[in-house]
Amino acid sequence: MEISKHAGPTRPLLTQTKNNTTLWIGHLKSDPTDHFAGQTFNCNADGKLDNIQIFADAVQVPGEITLSLHVFDASSKTWGEVLCNSKMNIQRNDESKWVRFDLPAIALKSGKTYGFRLNTNDAMVAIGEAASHAKQPFAFGQEWKADSGDKKGHFYSYFSLAFKIELCA
């Protein structure tokens, strides 16, 4: 896998900006269960990754969020190796904004499936998501939802996180 530094302008690889509901990550102090979220996507072009953005609909408790990018096996619904990680500290003033995870310039290949997962040990954040109606599943990938009691989680083709994936131009 080729990894290099990136600089300069970016171009979108995949953008899903619909946002009509939310998915919470983290945990409340009164509930020890950690909640995780993720999104798989079919890569439609070759390129070097620059960043992934998610829409922070609400920030109940600020803190650090980790995004991990993985190879994803769509047929077995299995997360593969971690390709890279990025961390960011989310604050209350990030509410209702796109937050950006800068990533190393890893080569993504057209026709491959990847996925990213979001987790936090100390924050509680509502991630924007879209719910589709029964006749229109999202064709580019699936949303993943899990918690500390069920780390394998579940995949949904009628839900998608609100996200943007950008490549180096």
DSSP file (Angstrom, degrees, kcal/mol; ACC not computed):
  #  RESIDUE AA STRUCTURE BP1 BP2  ACC     N-H-->O    O-->H-N    N-H-->O    O-->H-N    TCO  KAPPA ALPHA  PHI   PSI    X-CA   Y-CA   Z-CA
    1    1 A M              0   0    0      0, 0.0     2,-0.5     0, 0.0   105,-0.0   0.000 360.0 360.0 360.0 128.0    0.0    0.0    0.0
    2    2 A E        -     0   0    0    105,-0.1   105,-1.4     2,-0.0     2,-0.4  -0.712 360.0-178.8 -88.0 128.0    1.4    3.3   -1.0
    3    3 A I  E     +A  106   0A   0     -2,-0.5     2,-0.3   103,-0.2   103,-0.2  -0.995  11.1 156.3-127.0 130.4    1.3    6.1    1.5
    4    4 A S  E     -A  105   0A   0    101,-0.7   101,-1.8    -2,-0.4     2,-0.1  -0.931  44.3 -90.0-144.5 168.9    2.6    9.6    0.9
    5    5 A K        -     0   0    0     -2,-0.3     2,-0.3    99,-0.2     0, 0.0  -0.468  41.8-145.5 -75.9 154.1    2.1   13.2    2.0
    6    6 A H        +     0   0    0     -2,-0.1     2,-0.3    44,-0.1    44,-0.0  -0.894  21.8 167.4-123.1 153.9   -0.5   15.3    0.3
    7    7 A A        +     0   0    0     -2,-0.3   162,-0.1     2,-0.1    -2,-0.0  -0.979  39.1  30.4-157.9 151.6   -0.7   18.9   -0.6
    8    8 A G  S    S-     0   0    0     -2,-0.3    -2,-0.0   160,-0.1     0, 0.0  -0.475  91.1 -10.0  98.6-167.0   -2.9   21.1   -2.7
    9    9 A P        -     0   0    0      0, 0.0   160,-2.8     0, 0.0     2,-0.3  -0.141  58.0-142.1 -70.6 163.3   -6.5   21.1   -3.8
   10   10 A T  E     -B  168   0B   0    158,-0.3   158,-0.2   159,-0.1   156,-0.0  -0.770   4.6-153.0-120.0 165.8   -8.9   18.2   -3.4
   11   11 A R  E     -B  167   0B   0    156,-2.5   156,-3.3    -2,-0.3     2,-0.2  -0.991  29.9-103.7-137.0 145.7  -11.7   16.7   -5.5
   12   12 A P  E     +B  166   0B   0      0, 0.0   154,-0.3     0, 0.0     3,-0.1  -0.446  29.7 177.9 -71.4 139.3  -14.7   14.8   -4.2
   13   13 A L  E    S-     0   0B   0    152,-3.3     2,-0.3     1,-0.4   153,-0.2   0.781  75.7  -4.6 -97.9 -49.3  -14.8   11.0   -4.5
   14   14 A L  E     -B  165   0B   0    151,-1.3   151,-2.7    29,-0.0     2,-0.4  -0.980  63.5-174.0-151.0 133.3  -18.2   10.4   -2.9
   15   15 A T  E     +B  164   0B   0     -2,-0.3     2,-0.4   149,-0.2   149,-0.2  -0.994   9.8 173.9-134.1 126.9  -20.6   12.8   -1.2
   16   16 A Q  E     +B  163   0B   0    147,-2.9   147,-1.8    -2,-0.4   114,-0.0  -0.878  11.6 162.0-130.6  98.3  -23.8   12.0    0.6
   17   17 A T        +     0   0    0     -2,-0.4   145,-0.1   145,-0.2    -1,-0.1   0.418  29.7 120.9-103.7   0.3  -25.2   15.2    2.2
   18   18 A K        +     0   0    0    143,-0.1     2,-0.3   145,-0.1   142,-0.1  -0.419  35.9 178.2 -64.0 141.1  -28.8   14.2    2.9
   19   19 A N        +     0   0    0      1,-0.1   111,-0.3    -2,-0.1     3,-0.1  -0.766  24.3 139.6-151.6  95.8  -29.5   14.5    6.6
   20   20 A N  S    S+     0   0    0    109,-1.7     2,-0.3    -2,-0.3   110,-0.2   0.296  73.8  13.9-123.6   8.8  -33.0   13.8    7.9
   21   21 A T  E    S-C  129   0B   0    108,-1.8   108,-2.5     2,-0.0     2,-0.3  -0.922  72.8-117.8-161.8-176.3  -32.2   11.9   11.1
   22   22 A T  E     -C  128   0B   0     -2,-0.3     2,-0.4   106,-0.2   106,-0.2  -0.939   4.3-153.9-136.6 157.3  -29.2   11.2   13.5
   23   23 A L  E     -C  127   0B   0    104,-2.3   104,-3.1    -2,-0.3     2,-0.3  -0.995  24.7-138.1-128.8 123.5  -27.1    8.4   14.8
   24   24 A W  E     -C  126   0B   0     -2,-0.4     2,-0.3   102,-0.2   102,-0.2  -0.601  16.1-169.3 -86.2 139.9  -25.4    8.9   18.2
   25   25 A I  E     +C  125   0B   0    100,-2.6   100,-2.1    -2,-0.3     2,-0.3  -0.927  53.3  28.3-120.6 153.2  -21.9    7.8   19.0
   26   26 A G  E    S-CD 124  35B   0      9,-2.4     9,-1.8    -2,-0.3     2,-0.3  -0.697  84.4 -86.6 101.6-155.4  -20.3    7.8   22.4
   27   27 A H        -     0   0    0     96,-1.0     2,-0.2    -2,-0.3     7,-0.1  -0.992  22.7-116.0-155.5 151.9  -22.1    7.2   25.7
   28   28 A L    >   -     0   0    0     -2,-0.3     3,-1.8     5,-0.3     5,-0.1  -0.571  33.4-116.9 -81.5 152.3  -23.9    9.2   28.4
   29   29 A K  T 3  S+     0   0    0      1,-0.3    -1,-0.1    -2,-0.2     0, 0.0   0.800 117.4  53.3 -60.5 -28.1  -22.5    9.2   31.8
   30   30 A S  T 3  S+     0   0    0      1,-0.1    -1,-0.3     2,-0.0    -2,-0.0   0.507 107.6  56.7 -84.8  -4.3  -25.6    7.4   33.1
   31   31 A D    <   -     0   0    0     -3,-1.8    -1,-0.1     2,-0.1    -3,-0.1  -0.971  63.7-161.8-131.1 116.0  -25.2    4.6   30.5
   32   32 A P        +     0   0    0      0, 0.0     2,-0.4     0, 0.0    -1,-0.1   0.551  59.1 110.1 -75.5  -5.2  -22.0    2.5   30.3
   33   33 A T        -     0   0    0     -5,-0.1     2,-0.4   114,-0.1    -5,-0.3  -0.571  60.9-145.4 -76.0 125.0  -22.8    1.3   26.7
   34   34 A D        -     0   0    0     -2,-0.4   114,-2.1    -7,-0.1     2,-0.4  -0.727  10.9-150.2 -86.5 138.5  -20.5    2.8   24.0
   35   35 A H  E     -DE  26 147B   0     -9,-1.8    -9,-2.4    -2,-0.4     2,-0.3  -0.931  12.9-170.2-113.8 135.0  -22.2    3.4   20.7
   36   36 A F  E     - E   0 146B   0    110,-3.0   110,-1.6    -2,-0.4     2,-0.3  -0.823   2.8-166.5-120.8 157.7  -20.2    3.3   17.4
   37   37 A A  E     +FE 118 145B   0     81,-1.7    81,-3.5    -2,-0.3     2,-0.3  -0.947  10.9 164.0-139.5 160.9  -21.1    4.2   13.8
   38   38 A G  E     -FE 117 144B   0    106,-1.8   106,-2.6    -2,-0.3     2,-0.3  -0.980  21.1-143.0-166.0 173.9  -19.6    3.6   10.4
   39   39 A Q  E     -FE 116 143B   0     77,-2.3    77,-2.5    -2,-0.3     2,-0.3  -0.981   7.9-152.3-149.3 131.9  -20.2    3.7    6.7
   40   40 A T  E     -F  115   0B   0    102,-3.0     2,-0.3    -2,-0.3    75,-0.3  -0.724  19.0-174.6 -98.4 157.5  -19.0    1.4    3.8
   41   41 A F  E     -F  114   0B   0     73,-3.0    73,-2.6    -2,-0.3     2,-0.6  -0.988  27.7-126.3-154.1 144.0  -18.6    2.7    0.3
   42   42 A N  E     -F  113   0B   0     98,-2.5     2,-0.4    -2,-0.3    71,-0.2  -0.800  33.9-128.9 -87.0 123.1  -17.8    1.4   -3.1
   43   43 A C        -     0   0    0     69,-3.0    68,-3.0    -2,-0.6    69,-0.2  -0.611  23.7-173.9 -77.2 125.5  -14.8    3.3   -4.5
   44   44 A N        +     0   0    0     -2,-0.4     2,-0.3    66,-0.2    66,-0.1   0.319  63.6  29.1-105.5   7.6  -15.7    4.7   -8.0
   45   45 A A  S    S-     0   0    0     64,-0.1     2,-0.2     2,-0.1    -1,-0.1  -0.980  78.2-109.1-160.0 151.0  -12.3    6.1   -9.0
   46   46 A D        +     0   0    0     -2,-0.3     2,-0.3    63,-0.2    63,-0.2  -0.578  59.7 117.7 -76.1 146.7   -8.6    5.6   -8.4
   47   47 A G  E     -N  108   0C   0     61,-2.0    61,-3.7    -2,-0.2     2,-0.5  -0.939  62.6 -83.2 170.6 172.5   -6.9    8.3   -6.3
   48   48 A K  E     -N  107   0C   0    120,-0.4   120,-3.2    -2,-0.3    59,-0.2  -0.870  47.5-117.8-101.3 127.4   -5.1    9.3   -3.1
   49   49 A L  E     +G  167   0B   0     57,-2.9   118,-0.3    -2,-0.5     3,-0.1  -0.280  35.2 169.4 -62.6 142.7   -7.2    9.9   -0.1
   50   50 A D  E     -     0   0B   0    116,-2.7    53,-2.6     1,-0.4     2,-0.3   0.668  58.1 -25.1-117.7 -51.7   -7.1   13.4    1.4
   51   51 A N  E     -GH 166 102B   0    115,-1.6   115,-2.6    51,-0.2    -1,-0.4  -0.990  40.6-140.4-160.1 161.5   -9.9   13.6    4.0
   52   52 A I  E     -GH 165 101B   0     49,-1.8    49,-2.7    -2,-0.3     2,-0.4  -0.998  22.2-163.3-126.7 134.2  -13.3   12.3    5.2
   53   53 A Q  E     -GH 164 100B   0    111,-2.9   111,-2.1    -2,-0.4     2,-0.3  -0.915   4.7-170.2-117.8 144.6  -15.9   14.7    6.6
   54   54 A I  E     -GH 163  99B   0     45,-2.1    45,-3.0    -2,-0.4     2,-0.7  -0.908  28.1-113.4-126.1 158.7  -19.0   13.9    8.7
   55   55 A F  E     - H   0  98B   0    107,-1.4    73,-3.2    -2,-0.3     2,-1.1  -0.842  20.6-152.6 -96.9 117.1  -21.9   16.1    9.6
   56   56 A A  E     +IH 127  97B   0     41,-2.8    40,-2.6    -2,-0.7    41,-1.1  -0.758  16.8 178.0 -88.2  99.1  -22.0   16.7   13.4
   57   57 A D  E     +     0   0B   0     69,-1.9     2,-0.3    -2,-1.1    -1,-0.2   0.893  67.6   0.4 -71.7 -40.5  -25.7   17.4   13.9
   58   58 A A  E     -I  126   0B   0     68,-1.4    68,-2.8    37,-0.2     2,-0.5  -0.994  55.0-155.2-149.3 146.2  -25.4   17.8   17.7
   59   59 A V  E     +I  125   0B   0     -2,-0.3    66,-0.2    66,-0.2    36,-0.1  -0.894  19.8 166.2-123.6  98.3  -22.6   17.8   20.3
   60   60 A Q  E    S+     0   0B   0     64,-1.8    65,-0.2    -2,-0.5    -1,-0.1   0.903  78.9  17.4 -78.1 -42.7  -24.0   16.9   23.7
   61   61 A V  E    S-I  124   0B   0     63,-1.8    63,-2.2    30,-0.1    -1,-0.3  -0.977  83.2-136.0-131.4 117.9  -20.6   16.2   25.3
   62   62 A P        +     0   0    0      0, 0.0     2,-0.3     0, 0.0    29,-0.2  -0.270  46.8 113.7 -66.6 159.2  -17.4   17.4   23.6
   63   63 A G  E     -J   90   0B   0     27,-1.7    27,-3.2    60,-0.1     2,-0.4  -0.981  62.6 -43.0 165.9-168.6  -14.4   15.1   23.3
   64   64 A E  E     -J   89   0B   0     -2,-0.3    58,-0.5    25,-0.3    57,-0.5  -0.720  43.0-165.5 -92.4 132.2  -12.1   13.2   21.0
   65   65 A I  E     -JK  88 120B   0     23,-2.9    23,-2.1    -2,-0.4     2,-0.5  -0.945   6.2-153.0-114.3 137.4  -13.5   11.2   18.0
   66   66 A T  E     -JK  87 119B   0     53,-3.0    53,-2.0    -2,-0.4     2,-0.5  -0.942   4.8-164.7-110.8 131.2  -11.4    8.6   16.2
   67   67 A L  E     -JK  86 118B   0     19,-3.0    19,-2.1    -2,-0.5     2,-0.4  -0.966   7.1-169.1-109.9 127.8  -12.1    7.7   12.5
   68   68 A S  E     -JK  85 117B   0     49,-2.2    49,-2.3    -2,-0.5     2,-0.4  -0.971  10.5-147.5-118.2 134.7  -10.5    4.5   11.2
   69   69 A L  E     +JK  84 116B   0     15,-2.6    14,-3.4    -2,-0.4    15,-1.0  -0.852  23.9 179.4-101.7 134.6  -10.5    3.6    7.5
   70   70 A H  E     -JK  82 115B   0     45,-3.3    45,-2.1    -2,-0.4     2,-0.3  -0.905  36.3-112.5-131.2 154.7  -10.6   -0.1    6.6
   71   71 A V  E     - K   0 114B   0     10,-1.3     9,-3.3    -2,-0.3     2,-0.4  -0.676  44.5-151.4 -71.8 145.0  -10.7   -2.4    3.6
   72   72 A F  E     -J   79   0B   0     41,-2.4     2,-0.9    -2,-0.3    41,-0.4  -0.989  16.5-147.3-132.0 131.7  -14.2   -3.9    3.7
   73   73 A D  E  >> -J   78   0B   0      5,-2.6     5,-1.6    -2,-0.4     4,-1.2  -0.840  14.7-171.4 -95.0 103.6  -15.4   -7.3    2.4
   74   74 A A  T  45S+     0   0    0     -2,-0.9    -1,-0.2     1,-0.2     5,-0.0   0.816  79.7  56.8 -68.3 -31.4  -19.0   -6.6    1.3
   75   75 A S  T  45S+     0   0    0      1,-0.2    -1,-0.2     3,-0.1    -2,-0.0   0.896 121.9  25.7 -70.4 -38.6  -19.9  -10.2    0.7
   76   76 A S  T  45S-     0   0    0     -3,-0.1    -1,-0.2     2,-0.1    -2,-0.2   0.459 102.3-127.9-100.1  -2.7  -19.1  -11.3    4.2
   77   77 A K  T  <5 +     0   0    0     -4,-1.2     2,-0.4     1,-0.2    -3,-0.2   0.950  56.7 151.4  52.5  54.5  -19.7   -7.9    5.8
   78   78 A T  E   < -J   73   0B   0     -5,-1.6    -5,-2.6     0, 0.0     2,-0.4  -0.960  47.2-130.3-122.3 130.3  -16.3   -8.0    7.5
   79   79 A W  E     -J   72   0B   0     -2,-0.4    -7,-0.2    -7,-0.2     3,-0.1  -0.633  30.2-158.1 -74.6 130.8  -14.0   -5.1    8.4
   80   80 A G  E     -     0   0B   0     -9,-3.3    -1,-0.1    -2,-0.4     3,-0.1  -0.037  39.9 -34.7 -92.6-160.3  -10.5   -5.6    7.1
   81   81 A E  E     -     0   0B   0      1,-0.1   -10,-1.3   -11,-0.1     2,-0.5  -0.140  65.6-104.2 -58.7 151.8   -7.2   -4.2    8.2
   82   82 A V  E     -J   70   0B   0    -12,-0.2   -12,-0.2     1,-0.2    -1,-0.1  -0.699  31.8-173.1 -77.2 122.5   -7.0   -0.6    9.4
   83   83 A L  E     -     0   0B   0    -14,-3.4     2,-0.3    -2,-0.5    -1,-0.2   0.836  64.9 -26.6 -84.8 -36.7   -5.5    1.5    6.7
   84   84 A C  E     -J   69   0B   0    -15,-1.0   -15,-2.6     2,-0.0    -1,-0.4  -0.972  55.1-140.2-168.4 165.0   -5.2    4.7    8.7
   85   85 A N  E     -J   68   0B   0     -2,-0.3     2,-0.3   -17,-0.2   -17,-0.2  -0.920  10.0-170.7-130.1 156.1   -6.7    6.6   11.7
   86   86 A S  E     -J   67   0B   0    -19,-2.1   -19,-3.0    -2,-0.3     2,-0.4  -0.983   6.2-160.2-146.5 142.1   -7.4   10.2   12.3
   87   87 A K  E     +J   66   0B   0     -2,-0.3     2,-0.3   -21,-0.2   -21,-0.2  -0.920  10.0 176.6-121.8 147.8   -8.5   11.9   15.6
   88   88 A M  E     -J   65   0B   0    -23,-2.1   -23,-2.9    -2,-0.4     2,-0.7  -0.994  29.3-125.9-146.7 148.4  -10.2   15.2   16.2
   89   89 A N  E     -J   64   0B   0     -2,-0.3     2,-0.4   -25,-0.2   -25,-0.3  -0.846  28.1-153.8 -93.6 116.8  -11.5   17.1   19.2
   90   90 A I  E     -J   63   0B   0    -27,-3.2   -27,-1.7    -2,-0.7     2,-0.3  -0.752  12.0-168.2 -94.5 138.5  -15.1   18.0   18.7
   91   91 A Q    >   -     0   0    0     -2,-0.4     3,-2.0   -29,-0.2     4,-0.2  -0.739  38.1-102.1-119.6 166.4  -16.5   21.0   20.5
   92   92 A R  G >  S+     0   0    0      1,-0.3     3,-1.6    -2,-0.3   -33,-0.2   0.837 119.7  62.1 -58.6 -33.0  -19.9   22.4   21.1
   93   93 A N  G 3  S+     0   0    0      1,-0.3    -1,-0.3     3,-0.0    -3,-0.0   0.511  90.0  70.0 -75.0  -1.3  -19.4   25.0   18.4
   94   94 A D  G X  S+     0   0    0     -3,-2.0     3,-1.2     3,-0.1   -38,-0.3   0.478  72.7 123.8 -86.1  -4.3  -18.9   22.2   15.8
   95   95 A E  T <  S+     0   0    0     -3,-1.6   -38,-0.2     1,-0.3   -37,-0.2  -0.309  77.3  11.6 -60.8 138.0  -22.6   21.4   16.1
   96   96 A S  T 3  S+     0   0    0    -40,-2.6     2,-0.3     1,-0.2    -1,-0.3   0.818 111.2 108.1  62.1  34.3  -24.5   21.6   12.8
   97   97 A K  E <  S-H   56   0B   0     -3,-1.2   -41,-2.8   -41,-1.1     2,-0.5  -0.937  76.8-105.8-135.6 157.9  -21.2   21.7   10.9
   98   98 A W  E     -H   55   0B   0     -2,-0.3     2,-0.4   -43,-0.2   -43,-0.2  -0.738  36.3-156.7 -78.5 128.6  -19.1   19.4    8.7
   99   99 A V  E     -H   54   0B   0    -45,-3.0   -45,-2.1    -2,-0.5     2,-0.4  -0.910   8.2-140.2-111.8 141.5  -16.1   18.2   10.7
  100  100 A R  E     -H   53   0B   0     -2,-0.4     2,-0.6   -47,-0.2   -47,-0.2  -0.836  12.5-162.6-112.0 132.2  -13.0   17.1    8.8
  101  101 A F  E     -H   52   0B   0    -49,-2.7   -49,-1.8    -2,-0.4     2,-0.3  -0.939  20.0-147.1-107.9 106.4  -10.7   14.1    9.5
  102  102 A D  E     -H   51   0B   0     -2,-0.6   -51,-0.2   -51,-0.2   -15,-0.1  -0.565  22.7-172.3 -74.3 137.5   -7.4   14.7    7.6
  103  103 A L        -     0   0    0    -53,-2.6   -17,-0.1    -2,-0.3   -19,-0.0  -0.881  28.5 -90.8-130.8 158.0   -5.9   11.4    6.5
  104  104 A P        -     0   0    0      0, 0.0     2,-2.5     0, 0.0   -99,-0.2  -0.296  51.2 -97.8 -64.1 156.0   -2.6   10.2    4.9
  105  105 A A  E     +A    4   0A   0   -101,-1.8  -101,-0.7   -57,-0.1     2,-0.3  -0.417  58.4 171.3 -77.8  68.2   -2.6   10.1    1.0
  106  106 A I  E     -A    3   0A   0     -2,-2.5   -57,-2.9  -103,-0.2     2,-0.4  -0.608  38.3-111.2 -79.9 138.3   -3.3    6.4    0.8
  107  107 A A  E     -N   48   0C   0   -105,-1.4     2,-0.4    -2,-0.3   -59,-0.3  -0.589  31.4-162.1 -73.6 122.3   -4.1    5.0   -2.7
  108  108 A L  E     -N   47   0C   0    -61,-3.7   -61,-2.0    -2,-0.4     2,-0.4  -0.857  11.1-139.8-101.9 142.9   -7.7    4.0   -3.0
  109  109 A K    >   -     0   0    0     -2,-0.4     3,-1.7   -63,-0.2   -66,-0.2  -0.872  16.0-114.3-110.8 133.3   -8.6    1.7   -5.9
  110  110 A S  T 3  S+     0   0    0     -2,-0.4   -66,-0.2     1,-0.2     3,-0.1  -0.343 102.2  26.5 -59.1 138.9  -11.7    1.9   -8.1
  111  111 A G  T 3  S+     0   0    0    -68,-3.0    -1,-0.2     1,-0.3     2,-0.2   0.270  97.4 112.3  89.1 -11.3  -14.0   -1.1   -7.7
  112  112 A K    <   -     0   0    0     -3,-1.7   -69,-3.0   -69,-0.2     2,-0.5  -0.562  63.1-129.5 -90.6 158.5  -12.8   -1.8   -4.2
  113  113 A T  E     +F   42   0B   0    -41,-0.4   -41,-2.4   -71,-0.2     2,-0.3  -0.927  29.7 172.2-111.3 133.9  -15.0   -1.5   -1.1
  114  114 A Y  E     -FK  41  71B   0    -73,-2.6   -73,-3.0    -2,-0.5     2,-0.3  -0.768   9.3-165.2-127.5 172.1  -13.8    0.5    1.9
  115  115 A G  E     -FK  40  70B   0    -45,-2.1   -45,-3.3   -75,-0.3     2,-0.4  -0.986   9.3-146.2-157.0 154.8  -15.4    1.6    5.1
  116  116 A F  E     -FK  39  69B   0    -77,-2.5   -77,-2.3    -2,-0.3     2,-0.4  -0.965  10.7-157.0-125.0 147.2  -14.8    4.0    8.0
  117  117 A R  E     -FK  38  68B   0    -49,-2.3   -49,-2.2    -2,-0.4     2,-0.4  -0.925   3.4-153.3-121.6 146.8  -15.7    3.6   11.6
  118  118 A L  E     +FK  37  67B   0    -81,-3.5   -81,-1.7    -2,-0.4     2,-0.3  -0.965  22.1 158.6-120.1 133.1  -16.3    6.3   14.2
  119  119 A N  E     - K   0  66B   0    -53,-2.0   -53,-3.0    -2,-0.4     2,-0.3  -0.983  14.9-170.6-148.3 161.7  -15.8    5.9   18.0
  120  120 A T  E     - K   0  65B   0     -2,-0.3   -85,-0.2   -85,-0.3   -55,-0.1  -0.990  17.6-160.0-151.3 144.3  -15.2    8.0   21.0
  121  121 A N  S    S+     0   0    0    -57,-0.5   -56,-0.1    -2,-0.3    -1,-0.1   0.623  95.4  19.1 -96.0 -17.2  -14.3    7.3   24.7
  122  122 A D  S    S+     0   0    0    -58,-0.5     2,-0.2   -61,-0.1   -57,-0.1   0.487 105.6  77.9-135.6  -3.8  -15.4   10.6   26.1
  123  123 A A        -     0   0    0    -59,-0.4   -96,-1.0   -95,-0.0     2,-0.3  -0.587  53.3-151.1-106.2 169.0  -17.8   12.5   23.7
  124  124 A M  E     +CI  26  61B   0    -63,-2.2   -64,-1.8   -98,-0.2   -63,-1.8  -0.902  30.4 167.1-138.9 109.4  -21.5   12.1   22.9
  125  125 A V  E     -CI  25  59B   0   -100,-2.1  -100,-2.6    -2,-0.3     2,-0.7  -0.973  33.5-139.0-133.2 136.4  -22.2   13.3   19.3
  126  126 A A  E     -CI  24  58B   0    -68,-2.8   -69,-1.9    -2,-0.4   -68,-1.4  -0.861  23.1-153.5 -92.8 118.1  -25.2   13.0   17.0
  127  127 A I  E     -CI  23  56B   0   -104,-3.1  -104,-2.3    -2,-0.7   -71,-0.2  -0.780  21.9-113.5 -92.3 132.7  -23.9   12.2   13.4
  128  128 A G  E     +C   22   0B   0    -73,-3.2    34,-2.9    -2,-0.4     2,-0.3  -0.380  44.3 171.7 -63.3 140.7  -26.2   13.3   10.6
  129  129 A E  E     -CL  21 161B   0   -108,-2.5  -108,-1.8    32,-0.3  -109,-1.7  -0.957  26.8-129.1-145.6 164.3  -27.7   10.5    8.6
  130  130 A A  E     - L   0 160B   0     30,-3.2    30,-1.9    -2,-0.3     2,-0.5  -0.950  10.1-154.5-117.9 137.5  -30.2    9.9    5.9
  131  131 A A  E     - L   0 159B   0     -2,-0.4     2,-0.2    28,-0.2    28,-0.2  -0.951  15.8-156.3-107.6 128.2  -33.1    7.4    6.0
  132  132 A S        -     0   0    0     26,-3.2     2,-0.1    -2,-0.5     6,-0.1  -0.639  20.9-105.9 -99.8 159.4  -34.3    6.3    2.6
  133  133 A H    >   -     0   0    0     -2,-0.2     3,-2.2     3,-0.1    -1,-0.1  -0.431  40.9 -95.8 -83.1 166.6  -37.7    4.9    1.8
  134  134 A A  T 3  S+     0   0    0      1,-0.3    -1,-0.1    -2,-0.1    -2,-0.0   0.668 120.5  51.5 -59.1 -23.7  -38.2    1.2    1.1
  135  135 A K  T 3  S+     0   0    0      1,-0.2    -1,-0.3     2,-0.0    -2,-0.0   0.491 108.1  53.3 -93.5  -2.0  -37.9    1.4   -2.7
  136  136 A Q    <   +     0   0    0     -3,-2.2    -1,-0.2    22,-0.0    -3,-0.1  -0.566  66.2 177.2-133.9  71.0  -34.7    3.4   -2.8
  137  137 A P        -     0   0    0      0, 0.0     2,-0.5     0, 0.0    21,-0.2  -0.330  45.5 -94.9 -68.2 159.3  -31.8    1.8   -0.8
  138  138 A F        -     0   0    0     19,-3.1     3,-0.4     1,-0.1    21,-0.1  -0.655  35.8-164.3 -75.7 122.8  -28.4    3.5   -1.0
  139  139 A A  S    S+     0   0    0     -2,-0.5    -1,-0.1     1,-0.2     3,-0.1   0.655  76.7  65.5 -85.2 -17.1  -26.5    1.8   -3.7
  140  140 A F  S    S-     0   0    0      1,-0.2   -98,-2.5    17,-0.1     2,-0.3   0.611 115.7 -51.9 -85.9 -12.0  -23.0    3.1   -2.8
  141  141 A G        -     0   0    0     -3,-0.4     2,-0.3  -100,-0.2  -100,-0.2  -0.982  57.7 -84.6 165.1-170.4  -22.6    1.3    0.5
  142  142 A Q        -     0   0    0     -2,-0.3  -102,-3.0    -3,-0.1     2,-0.3  -0.947  27.0-120.3-131.9 149.0  -24.2    0.6    3.9
  143  143 A E  E     -EM  39 156B   0     13,-2.4    13,-2.5    16,-0.9     2,-0.4  -0.624  27.3-150.0 -81.6 147.3  -24.4    2.3    7.3
  144  144 A W  E     -EM  38 155B   0   -106,-2.6  -106,-1.8    -2,-0.3     2,-0.4  -0.965  13.8-177.1-121.2 137.3  -23.0    0.3   10.2
  145  145 A K  E     +EM  37 154B   0      9,-2.3     9,-2.5    -2,-0.4     2,-0.3  -0.999  14.8 150.4-135.2 131.3  -24.2    0.6   13.8
  146  146 A A  E     -E   36   0B   0   -110,-1.6  -110,-3.0    -2,-0.4     2,-0.3  -0.931  21.1-158.8-149.2 170.2  -22.8   -1.2   16.8
  147  147 A D  E >   -EM  35 150B   0      3,-1.2     3,-1.5    -2,-0.3  -112,-0.2  -0.918  43.8 -89.6-146.8 175.4  -22.3   -0.9   20.5
  148  148 A S  T 3  S+     0   0    0   -114,-2.1     3,-0.3    -2,-0.3  -113,-0.1   0.686 126.1  52.7 -65.4 -16.8  -20.1   -2.3   23.3
  149  149 A G  T 3  S+     0   0    0   -115,-0.3    -1,-0.3     1,-0.2     2,-0.1   0.630 123.8  25.8 -88.4 -16.0  -22.6   -5.1   23.8
  150  150 A D  E X   +M  147   0B   0     -3,-1.5    -3,-1.2     1,-0.1     3,-0.5  -0.617  67.5 170.4-147.1  77.6  -22.6   -6.1   20.1
  151  151 A K  E 3  S+     0   0B   0     -3,-0.3    -3,-0.1     1,-0.2    -1,-0.1   0.722  76.7  62.2 -69.5 -21.9  -19.3   -5.0   18.5
  152  152 A K  E 3  S+     0   0B   0      1,-0.1    -1,-0.2    -5,-0.1    -7,-0.1   0.900  90.4 178.0 -68.3 -38.8  -20.1   -6.9   15.3
  153  153 A G  E <   -     0   0B   0     -3,-0.5     2,-0.3    -6,-0.2    -7,-0.2  -0.101  25.5 -75.4  73.3-167.5  -23.1   -4.6   14.8
  154  154 A H  E     -M  145   0B   0     -9,-2.5    -9,-2.3    -4,-0.1     2,-0.4  -0.954  29.5-138.4-134.8 150.4  -25.6   -4.4   12.0
  155  155 A F  E     -M  144   0B   0     -2,-0.3     2,-0.4   -11,-0.2   -11,-0.2  -0.879  15.1-165.1-112.2 142.7  -25.5   -3.0    8.4
  156  156 A Y  E     -M  143   0B   0    -13,-2.5   -13,-2.4    -2,-0.4     3,-0.4  -0.990  18.1-172.0-133.0 125.9  -28.3   -1.0    6.8
  157  157 A S  S    S+     0   0    0     -2,-0.4   -19,-3.1   -15,-0.2   -16,-0.1   0.585  90.0  58.7 -90.3 -10.4  -28.8   -0.2    3.1
  158  158 A Y  S    S+     0   0    0    -21,-0.2   -26,-3.2   -15,-0.1     2,-0.3   0.334 103.9  59.4 -99.0   6.0  -31.7    2.1    3.8
  159  159 A F  E     +L  131   0B   0     -3,-0.4   -16,-0.9   -28,-0.2     2,-0.3  -0.964  60.0 177.8-129.0 150.1  -29.6    4.4    6.1
  160  160 A S  E     -L  130   0B   0    -30,-1.9   -30,-3.2    -2,-0.3  -121,-0.1  -0.982  29.1-119.4-148.5 138.5  -26.4    6.3    5.3
  161  161 A L  E     -L  129   0B   0     -2,-0.3     2,-0.7   -32,-0.3   -32,-0.3  -0.396  37.2-108.3 -65.0 154.9  -24.3    8.6    7.4
  162  162 A A        +     0   0    0    -34,-2.9  -107,-1.4  -107,-0.2     2,-0.3  -0.817  64.3 147.4 -83.0 117.1  -23.9   12.2    6.0
  163  163 A F  E     -BG  16  54B   0   -147,-1.8  -147,-2.9    -2,-0.7     2,-0.4  -0.970  40.9-151.2-152.0 162.0  -20.3   12.2    4.7
  164  164 A K  E     -BG  15  53B   0   -111,-2.1  -111,-2.9    -2,-0.3     2,-0.5  -0.997   9.0-163.6-136.3 134.2  -17.9   13.5    2.2
  165  165 A I  E     -BG  14  52B   0   -151,-2.7  -152,-3.3    -2,-0.4  -151,-1.3  -0.986  12.9-169.0-120.1 125.8  -14.8   11.7    0.9
  166  166 A E  E     -BG  12  51B   0   -115,-2.6  -116,-2.7    -2,-0.5  -115,-1.6  -0.916   6.6-156.6-120.7 142.9  -12.2   13.8   -0.9
  167  167 A L  E     -BG  11  49B   0   -156,-3.3  -156,-2.5    -2,-0.4  -118,-0.2  -0.725  35.8 -91.5-106.8 159.6   -9.1   12.8   -2.9
  168  168 A C  E      B   10   0B   0   -120,-3.2  -120,-0.4    -2,-0.3  -158,-0.3  -0.513 360.0 360.0 -65.6 138.1   -6.0   14.7   -3.6
  169  169 A A              0   0    0   -160,-2.8  -159,-0.1    -2,-0.2    -1,-0.1   0.497 360.0 360.0 -75.0 360.0   -6.5   16.5   -7.0
